[in-house]
Amino acid sequence: MTLCPIALAVGCKKCALFSVCPVKGVIGDYKPESKTPAKKTASEKK
């Protein structure tokens, strides 16, 4: 549930305080990208 008024209006990533916001994932709509790397196929390993 998004509680931040800026995240409601424009989204976390467009907020001026995005880089310093400690609660963007708690009260905002920020979803971190998955940190697991994609599996490489046999053709990419060469």
Buried (B, 14 or more C-beta within 10 A) or exposed (E): EEEBEBBEEEBBEEBEEBEEBEEBEEBBBBEEEEEEEEEEEEEEEE
